[in-house]
Amino acid sequence: MARAIVTYSRGWHSLAVVRSLGRNGVDVYCGEEAPFAPCFFSRYCTGHFQYPSVTNDPDGFIDYMVEKVQELKPDDPDEPYVLLPVHKETWLIAKHRERFEPHIRVPLTSYENMATLHDKGSLAEVAAEMGITIPGTRQFTSQDALFRAIPEIEFPVFLKVREGASGVGLKKCNTPEELTGTFREFVDGYGLQPSEYPLVQEFIDGDDYCLATLFDSGECVATMVYRNVRSFPRGTGAGVLRETVSMPDAEEAARKLLSARNWHGMAQLDFRKGKDGTAYLIEVNPRFFGGLTQAIAANVDFPWLVFQIASGQKIEQKPEVDYSTRTEAPVVGLLATLEEIAHDERALDRVRIVRDELKALGNSPLDDIRLKPFWDTIRNAANPHDVKAYLKEMFATHEDTINDVMQSDDPRPAMGFLFPLALMLKHGKLSMGLLTAEQEIESDKPRRSFRDMLRHPSWRAVALTAALYAVSLFTVNADATAGNIGLVLGAPFAIANQMFGAVTPEQLGTLAGSIQHTLYHLVTLGVWYLVSAALLRTRPDQA
């Protein structure tokens, strides 16, 4: 039977790879350096294993993987057997492919191609030579050179590490002080040498698009483009809610760039479309990508296509792209919408009106204090009908989306939430960098107790928790939203219901029923507190 090995099993896009291959009858073995990986729980995972750290022990990782590849090799040499790295281990495996290829097929482009195009500095040079449009890009090999160039720089600009993804090592700088300060932080924080110093890139006002493509020895096999409707953190974070779009000029640029380098395997290219409609190439990632679920939902099943190519099959016809579907990442999709609401001027205006009325009330003479206008203002700002309509509008983008993790034929990977929960409990924060492996999993820090995490909540964390609890309670009882987002907002109540069961009015009159009902709401509040800590992006014990 056909067999595959998939790495980085904690990634949601890795789960998409496993499901794609498993649904096509492939035996899939999943590898990961951490426990509780979502792929380990999938019904399509035939077996799983833990390997040494890709970053801290690269030699150990390669040695282990070579042994594992030989151990899992099918008895029948004619059976397709493919290694599909998913994340940063892609570079390491490509660099040592000669150790793998006697035993397993490795559908990757050359390491030289990867190194050249993933580095944003060399990509800028290659693109300029080929006439591919990119934002104006400058690199400085000293902080003094950056200081001298400040008068020539038009703000805002983006500061970017040469190799990074998922919003890590990226910041929009609006002033010279912010640019020089962030430059220093990146150099010191990432331990960069002068040749690795961050790039200063022209800010292009426009929208971001992700182009995914597959090449077979220089020939384009499949292409699709999607955009992130929401990202978390907003503005520069990873995309968490997506839709498929058409972008012919970006597709042409990708074909031109990758065909010239005889590309083989996956590539994901980021573009920004300017206000004038020009598509600017931003970066190239030579691997599977975070929005892989969107591509598969759009009828471009990249994992299965890659497996077919690696098995020696020729893809005769490009898949026809379906533009009707949307996908979203679990939990962080909700966080992104809540963050949009927190920055929405319409919601902020209601708060400002109440604040101004309260200020006017405080400035009134004691003998002329009138509470009625103040209470009328509060009542109007919190009008249930307006709130319900507003919530429906803000959450409409979540309706009928396909969830990256929670799918009816394979529900168990939801247990993979134990991994980010374990990270949060251990490190006191929920970091997108940690979840996407752009930051390392820290193994040398002592575990912090859950009680220690919760004993110092501030009023901000408490207030946000109360607000989220109220919104979710309102949603469950008033049916303010529908579809997937309604399920998400009601998820804490569903979790508590699974743990303790529903309490009938008759049971509330008993001691056991009262305890059960109390625990039910404590669990719900606890879930929303963890969400609040992540949304505020502070340590839960300092929130």
Steps between C-alpha positions, in 0.01 A plus 500: 500500500618856426673658799607849608683664790382847607699723737406795725185324617397780736421727205142543384619494138679172577163361604367604159782299338426194712127514427554555128728198464299281735177569313678388182599167652859577604646365826629811681760501780527825695812643665535789746739618772220582747218292651124549453537583129161522321615260227569229760127487579381485140326187375721530190824474702620138473777555755697782661839572654697782667829616356783724637471876474551628147671816629681387814620165366492507116752215464301288742183580307649392167650181646172409665293570189730295277464204738122550519471515121684169473293345778167592340601412144236278329598140423395547140755729332242594233265656757509884498688624807524879548647733765297821538666757728262780590680780683854619572636143490441525122831688462694248709363200310566670166859567608553132588277346234777265382462309829127452444458444127640144489207401726214745440389762247549865598290739285695819573682754288875543546636644822664777295160603362352502849782706650499753217128573483407472867760761597317829444824678412609264222137467384494877446812475284368208292161666451662827390712314243189326358281810493263372769347785702597516870486780760811715526741311727817611681740315724739656751801320642538736793277711720707807415417451130131485590526823703669679208228386257207613715452835312459305174239257634131570445281373785327275578724204411514130583796361690551129424748234596636336186344164586178488700130421469161523678561862599817412696791740441272751328389844613352807339693808612339843478783720629881510488512432875280191461711372209837540673369358828341197335811447287705477818246264659505265199879494480540427871194280541573272204880513541554620142835550331551806271429293187172390661381843616131579436375648175327836479223466243272757342146497638247420229149604594275214393379147572698179550454184294649152525578303186559125532647305211645160413769436240621177344859554381435856384145440372208661686252231607255695719446853631248670726483837675330585827483801726474527876168654597625516860845457657621471858655718625320740267708668234819293505403164650426164342184463293222326691194548273541467123326507163610402148544774238627547144828685440640428149790748517635336818466155342697616197776644721522173694525292182769731363707490819476128576516358149829683446647315799364158394300489824372167628243459775294747704544875525290767668549862393369806683383796293363841589267668253548876506222756466591532131440125449869407470598166658824530701688179587579495872652160580531135397460199731616168349268275699142430600319804639261599778197538272529150353145417614376784279677358194357152556151645556544689170554167318879538477613202709870579517607215734344235276642667186848511658472132594398409144792693350743341745362159405589564136153589373445777249227754577332541163239760593515786748226492766215746454495752786181533708455859623196440721654373826654658808711342774614610845742402772341386827491741796733759344237566233271608781778702664558685174133603481499608864810708433327658198208591725739647759643731231171573322422873506126431518540312827752752633264788417235352731756481781609859435140626515452338841837635617415855387159485670661375820754781482223755452318350796812532715541866404139590584429712811381293796160667498451429126600134461262322264542123469233440235713616199783280624281190534340571162847512343596166655171343391544622142862384484405154625180460295456119468363527146797710387747267672341195338513657153859612556612152611330339201682737267843449659466121513341458157838415347514187717179351368535169312879495538698177504697461823868407471474249785140411587363286217220247528683197358807559719406673830777369726776746390314761708684330787808663353398817682683335790822613329438879501337467843814327631711782351282761666517327837876456473605840369215722614412623151333389180733608222426469129875469454509194724196348333652543155851392612659828396597517867647199671326284755688582817593184688729633772254717692327355806128444476282765660201395701152577373420673831803724454374597155163611630573663833582850367229592246459872438177688447558488120506120496199478731304757299573331167413159646168635626428661163575181304295297744207740459526495118511120489209473744305750289586302185388168646171636633411755230635314195689816399728312263472193285723237345853421613556822693187438704643162590834659592347768722294232669794258521588574867143418599511186287827394666353557845187313399709202388689502829212548742178459301203733485329589826120493506299753706405218737867410559586859588305454820741229617852531639645278227319696229620833639861379510468365146357830375776699673773285346331536160535879509848494657628291208340741253659800670835319512495436125420864428777614736756302299359653181527847660863441592579397143308794355681750723826320417627519857612237745190363673656556843568863411187573301 
